[in-house]
Amino acid sequence: MSLDIGPILEYWLEIADEMNVSIIKMHKKRVQIKAEIDNVIFCYFNPSGHPYGNRTSDDESYLTYLRSKWGKHPGFLESDDEIKLKQEIVSFFARALAYFKLCEFHASATDARHGIEIIQFVVKYCKNKQTAWSFEKLLPRWYFLYYLSLASISLRNGETAHAVRYLNKGSNIIHCCYTRMVRKGERIDGKEIRELNYFKKNILVSASWKDSPPLDHSLLGKVAFRKSNDKQKIDLDTIFDLDNN
């Protein structure tokens, strides 16, 4: 797998507009998430655990496996570990987008959180600085999806102020990522912050959740504004606040 998986994540974001996602029942009551483009099946995801069903030992993700294997005495990542974590990052990002399109914002945020934790884990335990940086510079995409998902949960619960708070927090964290990237000589276009700010603008000009704001920008923003009577009762601060880790 290429050292830089950024283009792969970018590709998933680009095809999100065209991707049709549905929950289907398989053999023996098994359920899977199906993603299609132009009526052609693109891929299937398992609804929980590893998106493609990959398991190492009894753990549902490679990150969980490494954490349990190392316990309180962590070591350093081997090249094979880095490859498997890259594969895991791509698969979790794709499923997070699929969940977002299904308006399953809690699941989308959970998968995005897992991706962020993988990156933080690699940065901490990777001996090769170049490899560590190849993971770290992916953070803006993950934080974008993560905080957009949290804001969407708040909107669904009718908590506009909470939604704006999460969008502001996401923009601030991504700005810190941008600053570090510029210092490393990376080029940035700022689109993650632009998308979050545009979404926030539409929240503020919308009189209520029942209104239909004039969204013509990001498809993910349009999905988040989809009307729904289903409220997700969760403690956002306890479950999702990254500052608590």
MIDOSE-1310 file (N, C-alpha, C; in nm, 2 decimals, decimal comma, always signed):
residues 245
msld	+0,08/-0,12/+0,00/+0,00/+0,00/+0,00/+0,09/+0,12/+0,00; +0,05/+0,23/-0,07/+0,12/+0,35/-0,09/+0,14/+0,41/+0,05; +0,26/+0,48/+0,06/+0,29/+0,55/+0,19/+0,18/+0,66/+0,22; +0,13/+0,72/+0,12/+0,03/+0,83/+0,13/-0,11/+0,78/+0,09
igpi	-0,19/+0,76/+0,19/-0,33/+0,71/+0,16/-0,43/+0,83/+0,16; -0,38/+0,95/+0,17/-0,46/+1,07/+0,16/-0,55/+1,07/+0,03; -0,49/+1,04/-0,09/-0,57/+1,04/-0,21/-0,69/+0,94/-0,20; -0,67/+0,83/-0,13/-0,78/+0,73/-0,12/-0,89/+0,78/-0,04
leyw	-0,86/+0,85/+0,07/-0,97/+0,91/+0,15/-1,04/+1,02/+0,07; -0,96/+1,10/-0,01/-1,01/+1,20/-0,09/-1,11/+1,14/-0,19; -1,07/+1,03/-0,25/-1,16/+0,96/-0,35/-1,29/+0,93/-0,29; -1,29/+0,87/-0,16/-1,41/+0,84/-0,10/-1,50/+0,96/-0,08
leia	-1,44/+1,07/-0,04/-1,52/+1,20/-0,02/-1,58/+1,24/-0,15; -1,50/+1,23/-0,26/-1,55/+1,27/-0,39/-1,67/+1,19/-0,44; -1,66/+1,06/-0,42/-1,77/+0,97/-0,47/-1,89/+0,97/-0,37; -1,88/+1,03/-0,26/-1,99/+1,03/-0,16/-2,12/+1,09/-0,22
demn	-2,11/+1,19/-0,31/-2,22/+1,25/-0,38/-2,30/+1,14/-0,46; -2,23/+1,05/-0,52/-2,29/+0,95/-0,61/-2,33/+0,82/-0,54; -2,28/+0,81/-0,42/-2,30/+0,68/-0,35/-2,44/+0,66/-0,29; -2,50/+0,55/-0,33/-2,63/+0,52/-0,27/-2,61/+0,41/-0,17
vsii	-2,66/+0,43/-0,05/-2,63/+0,34/+0,06/-2,76/+0,28/+0,12; -2,76/+0,15/+0,15/-2,88/+0,09/+0,20/-2,84/-0,03/+0,30; -2,93/-0,06/+0,39/-2,91/-0,17/+0,48/-2,98/-0,29/+0,42; -2,91/-0,40/+0,40/-2,98/-0,52/+0,34/-2,96/-0,64/+0,43
kmhk	-3,06/-0,73/+0,42/-3,06/-0,86/+0,50/-3,00/-0,97/+0,42; -2,90/-1,03/+0,47/-2,83/-1,14/+0,40/-2,88/-1,27/+0,46; -2,81/-1,38/+0,43/-2,85/-1,51/+0,47/-2,84/-1,53/+0,62; -2,93/-1,60/+0,68/-2,94/-1,63/+0,82/-2,95/-1,50/+0,90
krvq	-3,03/-1,41/+0,86/-3,06/-1,28/+0,93/-2,94/-1,19/+0,94; -2,83/-1,22/+0,87/-2,72/-1,13/+0,88/-2,75/-1,00/+0,80; -2,70/-0,89/+0,86/-2,73/-0,76/+0,80/-2,59/-0,70/+0,75; -2,60/-0,64/+0,63/-2,48/-0,57/+0,58/-2,52/-0,43/+0,52
ikae	-2,42/-0,34/+0,51/-2,44/-0,21/+0,45/-2,39/-0,22/+0,31; -2,48/-0,19/+0,21/-2,45/-0,19/+0,07/-2,43/-0,05/+0,01; -2,32/-0,03/-0,06/-2,29/+0,10/-0,12/-2,29/+0,07/-0,27; -2,37/+0,15/-0,34/-2,38/+0,14/-0,49/-2,35/+0,28/-0,56
idnv	-2,29/+0,27/-0,68/-2,27/+0,38/-0,76/-2,33/+0,35/-0,90; -2,43/+0,43/-0,95/-2,49/+0,40/-1,08/-2,55/+0,26/-1,08; -2,61/+0,22/-0,97/-2,68/+0,09/-0,96/-2,58/-0,03/-0,97; -2,46/+0,00/-0,96/-2,36/-0,10/-0,95/-2,30/-0,12/-0,81
ifcy	-2,31/-0,24/-0,75/-2,26/-0,25/-0,62/-2,11/-0,22/-0,61; -2,08/-0,13/-0,52/-1,94/-0,08/-0,50/-1,87/-0,16/-0,39; -1,94/-0,18/-0,28/-1,88/-0,26/-0,17/-1,99/-0,29/-0,07; -1,95/-0,38/+0,02/-2,04/-0,42/+0,14/-1,96/-0,39/+0,26
fnps	-2,03/-0,35/+0,37/-1,96/-0,33/+0,50/-2,04/-0,41/+0,60; -1,97/-0,46/+0,70/-2,03/-0,52/+0,82/-2,08/-0,40/+0,90; -2,19/-0,41/+0,97/-2,24/-0,30/+1,05/-2,17/-0,27/+1,18; -2,09/-0,36/+1,23/-2,01/-0,34/+1,35/-1,88/-0,41/+1,34
ghpy	-1,79/-0,38/+1,43/-1,66/-0,44/+1,43/-1,58/-0,38/+1,31; -1,49/-0,46/+1,25/-1,42/-0,42/+1,13/-1,51/-0,42/+1,01; -1,51/-0,31/+0,93/-1,60/-0,29/+0,82/-1,60/-0,41/+0,73; -1,49/-0,48/+0,70/-1,48/-0,59/+0,61/-1,47/-0,72/+0,68
gnrt	-1,49/-0,72/+0,81/-1,50/-0,85/+0,89/-1,36/-0,90/+0,92; -1,26/-0,83/+0,90/-1,12/-0,87/+0,93/-1,10/-0,88/+1,09; -1,05/-0,99/+1,13/-1,03/-1,00/+1,28/-0,89/-1,06/+1,30; -0,83/-1,01/+1,41/-0,70/-1,06/+1,45/-0,72/-1,11/+1,59
sdde	-0,70/-1,24/+1,61/-0,73/-1,31/+1,74/-0,88/-1,29/+1,76; -0,92/-1,25/+1,88/-1,06/-1,22/+1,91/-1,10/-1,08/+1,91; -1,01/-0,99/+1,86/-1,04/-0,85/+1,85/-1,10/-0,81/+1,72; -1,19/-0,71/+1,73/-1,26/-0,67/+1,61/-1,19/-0,57/+1,52
sylt	-1,08/-0,52/+1,57/-1,00/-0,43/+1,49/-0,85/-0,45/+1,52; -0,77/-0,41/+1,43/-0,63/-0,43/+1,45/-0,57/-0,34/+1,56; -0,63/-0,22/+1,57/-0,59/-0,13/+1,68/-0,62/-0,19/+1,81; -0,74/-0,24/+1,83/-0,78/-0,31/+1,95/-0,69/-0,43/+1,98
ylrs	-0,65/-0,50/+1,88/-0,56/-0,61/+1,90/-0,42/-0,57/+1,95; -0,37/-0,46/+1,89/-0,24/-0,41/+1,94/-0,24/-0,36/+2,08; -0,35/-0,29/+2,11/-0,36/-0,24/+2,25/-0,37/-0,35/+2,35; -0,45/-0,46/+2,32/-0,46/-0,57/+2,41/-0,33/-0,65/+2,42
kwgk	-0,26/-0,66/+2,30/-0,14/-0,73/+2,30/-0,03/-0,67/+2,38; -0,02/-0,54/+2,37/+0,09/-0,46/+2,44/+0,05/-0,44/+2,59; -0,07/-0,42/+2,62/-0,11/-0,40/+2,75/-0,05/-0,27/+2,81; +0,01/-0,28/+2,92/+0,07/-0,16/+2,98/+0,22/-0,14/+2,94
hpgf	+0,26/-0,23/+2,85/+0,40/-0,22/+2,81/+0,41/-0,21/+2,65; +0,37/-0,09/+2,60/+0,37/-0,08/+2,45/+0,51/-0,08/+2,39; +0,52/-0,12/+2,27/+0,64/-0,13/+2,20/+0,64/-0,03/+2,08; +0,70/-0,07/+1,97/+0,70/+0,01/+1,85/+0,64/-0,06/+1,74
lesd	+0,58/+0,01/+1,65/+0,51/-0,06/+1,54/+0,61/-0,11/+1,44; +0,58/-0,23/+1,39/+0,65/-0,29/+1,28/+0,59/-0,25/+1,15; +0,66/-0,27/+1,04/+0,61/-0,23/+0,91/+0,48/-0,30/+0,87; +0,46/-0,43/+0,92/+0,34/-0,50/+0,89/+0,22/-0,44/+0,97
deik	+0,25/-0,39/+1,09/+0,15/-0,32/+1,17/+0,10/-0,20/+1,10; +0,20/-0,12/+1,05/+0,16/+0,01/+0,98/+0,07/-0,02/+0,86; +0,10/-0,12/+0,78/+0,02/-0,16/+0,66/-0,12/-0,19/+0,70; -0,13/-0,27/+0,81/-0,27/-0,32/+0,85/-0,35/-0,20/+0,91
lkqe	-0,28/-0,11/+0,98/-0,35/+0,01/+1,03/-0,39/+0,10/+0,92; -0,31/+0,11/+0,81/-0,35/+0,19/+0,70/-0,48/+0,13/+0,63; -0,47/+0,00/+0,61/-0,59/-0,06/+0,56/-0,72/-0,04/+0,64; -0,70/-0,04/+0,77/-0,81/-0,02/+0,87/-0,86/+0,12/+0,86
ivsf	-0,77/+0,21/+0,85/-0,81/+0,35/+0,84/-0,90/+0,38/+0,71; -0,86/+0,32/+0,60/-0,94/+0,34/+0,48/-1,07/+0,28/+0,49; -1,08/+0,16/+0,55/-1,21/+0,09/+0,56/-1,30/+0,16/+0,66; -1,25/+0,21/+0,77/-1,34/+0,28/+0,86/-1,38/+0,41/+0,81
fara	-1,30/+0,48/+0,73/-1,34/+0,61/+0,67/-1,46/+0,58/+0,58; -1,44/+0,48/+0,49/-1,55/+0,45/+0,40/-1,68/+0,42/+0,46; -1,68/+0,34/+0,57/-1,80/+0,30/+0,64/-1,86/+0,42/+0,71; -1,77/+0,51/+0,77/-1,82/+0,63/+0,84/-1,90/+0,72/+0,74
layf	-1,85/+0,73/+0,62/-1,92/+0,80/+0,52/-2,06/+0,74/+0,48; -2,05/+0,60/+0,47/-2,18/+0,53/+0,44/-2,28/+0,55/+0,55; -2,23/+0,54/+0,67/-2,33/+0,56/+0,79/-2,38/+0,71/+0,79; -2,30/+0,80/+0,75/-2,34/+0,94/+0,75/-2,45/+0,96/+0,64
klce	-2,44/+0,89/+0,53/-2,54/+0,90/+0,42/-2,67/+0,83/+0,46; -2,66/+0,74/+0,55/-2,78/+0,67/+0,61/-2,84/+0,75/+0,72; -2,78/+0,87/+0,75/-2,82/+0,95/+0,87/-2,81/+0,88/+1,00; -2,72/+0,78/+1,00/-2,68/+0,71/+1,12/-2,56/+0,79/+1,18
fhas	-2,58/+0,91/+1,24/-2,47/+0,99/+1,27/-2,40/+0,94/+1,39; -2,46/+0,87/+1,48/-2,39/+0,82/+1,60/-2,29/+0,72/+1,55; -2,33/+0,63/+1,46/-2,23/+0,53/+1,41/-2,12/+0,59/+1,33; -2,16/+0,70/+1,25/-2,05/+0,77/+1,17/-1,95/+0,83/+1,26
atda	-2,00/+0,90/+1,37/-1,91/+0,96/+1,47/-1,82/+0,85/+1,54; -1,88/+0,74/+1,57/-1,80/+0,63/+1,63/-1,69/+0,58/+1,54; -1,72/+0,56/+1,41/-1,61/+0,51/+1,32/-1,51/+0,62/+1,30; -1,55/+0,75/+1,29/-1,46/+0,86/+1,28/-1,37/+0,87/+1,40
rhgi	-1,42/+0,85/+1,51/-1,34/+0,85/+1,64/-1,24/+0,74/+1,63; -1,27/+0,62/+1,58/-1,18/+0,51/+1,57/-1,06/+0,55/+1,48; -1,09/+0,61/+1,37/-0,99/+0,65/+1,28/-0,89/+0,75/+1,34; -0,95/+0,85/+1,42/-0,86/+0,95/+1,49/-0,77/+0,88/+1,59
eiiq	-0,83/+0,78/+1,66/-0,75/+0,71/+1,76/-0,64/+0,62/+1,69; -0,66/+0,57/+1,57/-0,56/+0,50/+1,50/-0,44/+0,59/+1,47; -0,47/+0,71/+1,42/-0,37/+0,81/+1,38/-0,29/+0,85/+1,51; -0,36/+0,88/+1,61/-0,29/+0,92/+1,74/-0,20/+0,80/+1,79
fvvk	-0,24/+0,68/+1,77/-0,17/+0,56/+1,81/-0,04/+0,55/+1,73; -0,05/+0,57/+1,60/+0,06/+0,55/+1,51/+0,16/+0,66/+1,54; +0,12/+0,79/+1,55/+0,21/+0,90/+1,58/+0,29/+0,87/+1,70; +0,22/+0,81/+1,80/+0,29/+0,79/+1,93/+0,39/+0,67/+1,93
yckn	+0,36/+0,57/+1,85/+0,44/+0,44/+1,86/+0,51/+0,40/+1,73; +0,51/+0,49/+1,63/+0,58/+0,46/+1,51/+0,73/+0,52/+1,51; +0,82/+0,44/+1,48/+0,96/+0,48/+1,49/+1,00/+0,57/+1,36; +0,94/+0,54/+1,25/+0,97/+0,61/+1,13/+0,89/+0,74/+1,12
kqta	+0,95/+0,85/+1,13/+0,89/+0,98/+1,14/+0,81/+1,01/+1,01; +0,86/+0,97/+0,90/+0,79/+0,99/+0,77/+0,66/+0,92/+0,76; +0,66/+0,79/+0,81/+0,54/+0,72/+0,82/+0,44/+0,78/+0,92; +0,49/+0,82/+1,03/+0,40/+0,88/+1,13/+0,34/+1,01/+1,07
wsfe	+0,41/+1,09/+1,00/+0,36/+1,21/+0,94/+0,26/+1,18/+0,83; +0,28/+1,07/+0,76/+0,18/+1,03/+0,65/+0,04/+1,00/+0,71; +0,04/+0,96/+0,84/-0,08/+0,93/+0,91/-0,14/+1,07/+0,97; -0,05/+1,14/+1,03/-0,09/+1,26/+1,10/-0,16/+1,36/+1,01
kllp	-0,11/+1,38/+0,89/-0,16/+1,48/+0,80/-0,30/+1,44/+0,75; -0,35/+1,32/+0,78/-0,49/+1,28/+0,75/-0,59/+1,34/+0,84; -0,55/+1,39/+0,96/-0,64/+1,43/+1,06/-0,75/+1,53/+1,02; -0,72/+1,63/+0,94/-0,82/+1,73/+0,90/-0,95/+1,66/+0,84
rwyf	-0,93/+1,56/+0,76/-1,04/+1,49/+0,70/-1,12/+1,42/+0,81; -1,05/+1,35/+0,90/-1,12/+1,28/+1,00/-1,19/+1,37/+1,10; -1,13/+1,48/+1,14/-1,19/+1,57/+1,23/-1,32/+1,64/+1,16; -1,31/+1,66/+1,04/-1,42/+1,72/+0,96/-1,54/+1,63/+0,97
lyyl	-1,52/+1,50/+0,94/-1,63/+1,40/+0,94/-1,68/+1,38/+1,09; -1,59/+1,38/+1,18/-1,62/+1,35/+1,32/-1,71/+1,46/+1,38; -1,67/+1,59/+1,36/-1,74/+1,70/+1,42/-1,87/+1,73/+1,34; -1,87/+1,70/+1,21/-1,99/+1,72/+1,14/-2,10/+1,62/+1,18
slas	-2,05/+1,50/+1,22/-2,14/+1,39/+1,27/-2,20/+1,43/+1,41; -2,11/+1,49/+1,49/-2,16/+1,53/+1,63/-2,26/+1,64/+1,61; -2,23/+1,74/+1,52/-2,32/+1,85/+1,50/-2,46/+1,80/+1,45; -2,45/+1,70/+1,37/-2,58/+1,64/+1,31/-2,66/+1,57/+1,41
islr	-2,59/+1,50/+1,51/-2,67/+1,44/+1,62/-2,74/+1,55/+1,70; -2,67/+1,66/+1,73/-2,73/+1,77/+1,81/-2,84/+1,83/+1,73; -2,83/+1,85/+1,60/-2,94/+1,90/+1,52/-3,06/+1,81/+1,53; -3,04/+1,68/+1,52/-3,15/+1,59/+1,52/-3,22/+1,59/+1,65
nget	-3,15/+1,63/+1,76/-3,21/+1,64/+1,89/-3,26/+1,78/+1,92; -3,26/+1,86/+1,82/-3,31/+2,00/+1,83/-3,22/+2,09/+1,91; -3,09/+2,06/+1,92/-2,99/+2,13/+2,01/-2,90/+2,21/+1,91; -2,95/+2,32/+1,86/-2,88/+2,40/+1,77/-2,75/+2,46/+1,83
ahav	-2,76/+2,51/+1,95/-2,64/+2,56/+2,02/-2,53/+2,46/+2,03; -2,56/+2,34/+2,06/-2,46/+2,23/+2,07/-2,40/+2,20/+1,93; -2,48/+2,21/+1,83/-2,43/+2,18/+1,69/-2,33/+2,29/+1,66; -2,36/+2,41/+1,68/-2,27/+2,52/+1,65/-2,14/+2,51/+1,73
ryln	-2,16/+2,46/+1,86/-2,04/+2,44/+1,94/-1,94/+2,34/+1,88; -2,00/+2,23/+1,83/-1,92/+2,12/+1,78/-1,85/+2,17/+1,65; -1,92/+2,24/+1,57/-1,87/+2,29/+1,44/-1,75/+2,39/+1,47; -1,77/+2,47/+1,57/-1,66/+2,57/+1,61/-1,54/+2,49/+1,66
kgsn	-1,57/+2,39/+1,74/-1,46/+2,31/+1,80/-1,38/+2,24/+1,69; -1,46/+2,18/+1,59/-1,39/+2,11/+1,48/-1,31/+2,21/+1,40; -1,36/+2,32/+1,37/-1,28/+2,42/+1,29/-1,15/+2,46/+1,37; -1,16/+2,48/+1,50/-1,04/+2,52/+1,58/-0,94/+2,41/+1,58
iihc	-0,98/+2,29/+1,59/-0,88/+2,17/+1,59/-0,82/+2,16/+1,46; -0,90/+2,17/+1,35/-0,85/+2,15/+1,22/-0,75/+2,27/+1,18; -0,78/+2,39/+1,23/-0,69/+2,50/+1,21/-0,55/+2,47/+1,27; -0,55/+2,41/+1,39/-0,43/+2,37/+1,45/-0,35/+2,26/+1,37
cytr	-0,43/+2,17/+1,31/-0,37/+2,07/+1,22/-0,31/+2,14/+1,09; -0,38/+2,24/+1,04/-0,33/+2,32/+0,92/-0,20/+2,39/+0,96; -0,20/+2,45/+1,08/-0,08/+2,52/+1,12/+0,05/+2,43/+1,12; +0,03/+2,31/+1,17/+0,14/+2,22/+1,18/+0,17/+2,17/+1,04
mvrk	+0,08/+2,15/+0,95/+0,11/+2,10/+0,82/+0,18/+2,21/+0,74; +0,15/+2,34/+0,76/+0,22/+2,44/+0,69/+0,37/+2,45/+0,73; +0,39/+2,43/+0,86/+0,52/+2,43/+0,92/+0,60/+2,31/+0,86; +0,53/+2,21/+0,82/+0,60/+2,09/+0,77/+0,62/+2,10/+0,61
geri	+0,57/+2,21/+0,56/+0,59/+2,23/+0,42/+0,47/+2,18/+0,33; +0,36/+2,14/+0,40/+0,25/+2,08/+0,32/+0,16/+2,20/+0,27; +0,10/+2,17/+0,15/+0,01/+2,27/+0,10/-0,14/+2,23/+0,15; -0,21/+2,33/+0,18/-0,35/+2,31/+0,23/-0,44/+2,40/+0,15
dgke	-0,57/+2,35/+0,14/-0,67/+2,44/+0,07/-0,78/+2,48/+0,16; -0,78/+2,43/+0,29/-0,87/+2,48/+0,39/-1,02/+2,44/+0,37; -1,04/+2,34/+0,28/-1,18/+2,31/+0,25/-1,25/+2,25/+0,37; -1,19/+2,18/+0,46/-1,26/+2,12/+0,57/-1,32/+2,23/+0,66
irel	-1,24/+2,33/+0,69/-1,30/+2,44/+0,77/-1,40/+2,52/+0,69; -1,39/+2,54/+0,56/-1,49/+2,60/+0,48/-1,62/+2,53/+0,48; -1,61/+2,40/+0,47/-1,74/+2,32/+0,48/-1,81/+2,33/+0,61; -1,73/+2,32/+0,72/-1,79/+2,33/+0,85/-1,85/+2,47/+0,87
nyfk	-1,78/+2,57/+0,83/-1,83/+2,71/+0,85/-1,96/+2,73/+0,76; -1,96/+2,67/+0,64/-2,08/+2,69/+0,56/-2,20/+2,62/+0,62; -2,17/+2,50/+0,68/-2,28/+2,43/+0,74/-2,33/+2,51/+0,86; -2,24/+2,57/+0,94/-2,28/+2,65/+1,05/-2,36/+2,77/+1,01
knil	-2,32/+2,83/+0,90/-2,40/+2,94/+0,85/-2,54/+2,91/+0,82; -2,56/+2,79/+0,76/-2,70/+2,74/+0,73/-2,78/+2,71/+0,85; -2,71/+2,66/+0,96/-2,78/+2,64/+1,08/-2,83/+2,77/+1,14; -2,74/+2,87/+1,14/-2,78/+3,00/+1,20/-2,89/+3,07/+1,12
vsas	-2,89/+3,06/+0,99/-3,00/+3,13/+0,91/-3,13/+3,05/+0,91; -3,12/+2,92/+0,95/-3,24/+2,84/+0,95/-3,32/+2,87/+1,08; -3,45/+2,90/+1,06/-3,53/+2,94/+1,18/-3,55/+2,82/+1,28; -3,56/+2,70/+1,23/-3,57/+2,58/+1,31/-3,53/+2,46/+1,23
wkds	-3,53/+2,35/+1,30/-3,49/+2,22/+1,24/-3,59/+2,18/+1,13; -3,71/+2,23/+1,14/-3,82/+2,19/+1,04/-3,80/+2,27/+0,91; -3,73/+2,38/+0,92/-3,71/+2,46/+0,80/-3,61/+2,39/+0,70; -3,61/+2,43/+0,58/-3,52/+2,37/+0,48/-3,42/+2,48/+0,44
ppld	-3,31/+2,49/+0,49/-3,21/+2,59/+0,46/-3,16/+2,58/+0,32; -3,11/+2,68/+0,25/-3,07/+2,68/+0,11/-2,94/+2,62/+0,10; -2,93/+2,49/+0,12/-2,80/+2,42/+0,10/-2,78/+2,38/-0,04; -2,66/+2,42/-0,10/-2,63/+2,38/-0,23/-2,48/+2,36/-0,24
hsll	-2,42/+2,32/-0,13/-2,28/+2,31/-0,12/-2,23/+2,17/-0,10; -2,21/+2,12/+0,02/-2,16/+1,99/+0,04/-2,28/+1,89/+0,06; -2,26/+1,77/-0,01/-2,37/+1,67/+0,01/-2,38/+1,63/+0,15; -2,27/+1,62/+0,22/-2,28/+1,58/+0,36/-2,36/+1,67/+0,44
gkva	-2,35/+1,80/+0,41/-2,43/+1,90/+0,48/-2,57/+1,88/+0,45; -2,61/+1,85/+0,33/-2,75/+1,83/+0,29/-2,80/+1,71/+0,37; -2,72/+1,60/+0,37/-2,77/+1,48/+0,45/-2,79/+1,52/+0,59; -2,71/+1,60/+0,65/-2,72/+1,63/+0,79/-2,85/+1,71/+0,82
frks	-2,90/+1,78/+0,72/-3,02/+1,86/+0,74/-3,15/+1,78/+0,70; -3,13/+1,65/+0,67/-3,25/+1,57/+0,64/-3,35/+1,57/+0,75; -3,47/+1,58/+0,73/-3,57/+1,58/+0,83/-3,59/+1,44/+0,89; -3,60/+1,43/+1,02/-3,62/+1,30/+1,09/-3,68/+1,33/+1,22
ndkq	-3,77/+1,24/+1,26/-3,83/+1,24/+1,39/-3,76/+1,16/+1,50; -3,66/+1,09/+1,45/-3,58/+1,00/+1,54/-3,48/+1,08/+1,62; -3,49/+1,08/+1,75/-3,39/+1,15/+1,83/-3,29/+1,05/+1,89; -3,17/+1,08/+1,89/-3,07/+1,00/+1,95/-3,03/+1,05/+2,09
kidl	-3,07/+0,99/+2,19/-3,04/+1,04/+2,32/-2,91/+0,99/+2,37; -2,81/+1,07/+2,37/-2,68/+1,03/+2,41/-2,61/+1,15/+2,48; -2,52/+1,12/+2,57/-2,44/+1,22/+2,63/-2,32/+1,25/+2,55; -2,33/+1,35/+2,46/-2,22/+1,38/+2,37/-2,09/+1,41/+2,44
dtif	-2,09/+1,49/+2,55/-1,97/+1,53/+2,61/-1,90/+1,41/+2,67; -1,97/+1,32/+2,73/-1,91/+1,20/+2,79/-1,85/+1,10/+2,68; -1,93/+1,08/+2,58/-1,89/+0,97/+2,48/-1,79/+1,02/+2,38; -1,81/+1,15/+2,34/-1,73/+1,19/+2,22/-1,62/+1,29/+2,24
dldn	-1,61/+1,35/+2,36/-1,52/+1,46/+2,37/-1,38/+1,41/+2,37; -1,30/+1,44/+2,27/-1,17/+1,38/+2,26/-1,07/+1,44/+2,36; -1,11/+1,55/+2,42/-1,02/+1,61/+2,52/-1,02/+1,52/+2,65; -1,11/+1,43/+2,66/-1,11/+1,35/+2,78/-1,02/+1,23/+2,77
n	-0,95/+1,22/+2,66/-0,86/+1,10/+2,64/-0,71/+1,14/+2,65
